[in-house]
Amino acid sequence: MTASNPPAPDRRTSLRRRIRLLVAATITYNVIEAAVAITAGSIASSAALIGFGLDSVVEVASAAAVAWQFSATDHEARERTALRVIAISFFALAAYVTFDAVRALLGAGEAEHSTPGLILAALSLVIMPFLSYAQRHAGRALGSASAVADSKQTLLCTYLSAVLLAGLALNSLFGWSWADPIAALVIAAVAVKEGREAWRGDACCPRPLTDEVTTTENDAGCCSPAPAAGQGTVGGQAPDQA
């Protein structure tokens, strides 16, 4: 297998610029998303909507950490700090959403129908996958663990949009008010998982990828070098990684 080499300087500059633009787009969308979700959630007493809005706030913090990292010429030096900020944001989100969801399940208030919430969840389900893919691709090419971790935060928003949409729809169609806090607890559980991975620095493809290295991508959006012709894998890894 051909050893990977860092991208050329011009390519690195282009990738850094692309990541900054994607981060700016993510921040802009999530500020709007957070404002709509938290407002609509407060009106409808929806723990899931409020949790989704807070996840948007976390995404802003996560993207801001990456923007801060890439504002420096030597962005690698800020990698660890950016990952820690992302992880702590995930944990804070999980703690609050869990508390609010349990409170709702114990009868503190029943969620009501929310048309703005349904529309927001549907829009995010369409928009977020594109932002996540573009940032993950650029982060992998540059070899930035924090950029890939932030793209996973954006991808998480896609999953949470589906969970939120399901919870709100079940409550609206059948009056199942318990579906809302259950959806919120799913959001919290996924946030804990992603927070642990960010804290440990478990991002996909920490090394820069070049055209000389053939890669395969798994279901989680992670990639790994494909084995050279005639080589097998050991324990899911290429022989030189086992």
HELIX and SHEET records of a PDB file:
HELIX    1   1 PRO A    9  ALA A   44  1                                  36    
HELIX    2   2 ALA A   47  GLN A   69  1                                  23    
HELIX    3   3 HIS A   75  ARG A   78  5                                   4    
HELIX    4   4 GLU A   79  ARG A  103  1                                  25    
HELIX    5   5 ALA A  104  ALA A  108  3                                   5    
HELIX    6   6 THR A  115  LEU A  142  1                                  28    
HELIX    7   7 ALA A  145  PHE A  174  1                                  30    
HELIX    8   8 ALA A  179  ARG A  200  1                                  22    
SHEET    1   A 2 THR A 215  GLU A 217  0                                        
SHEET    2   A 2 CYS A 223  PRO A 225 -1                                        
END                                                                             
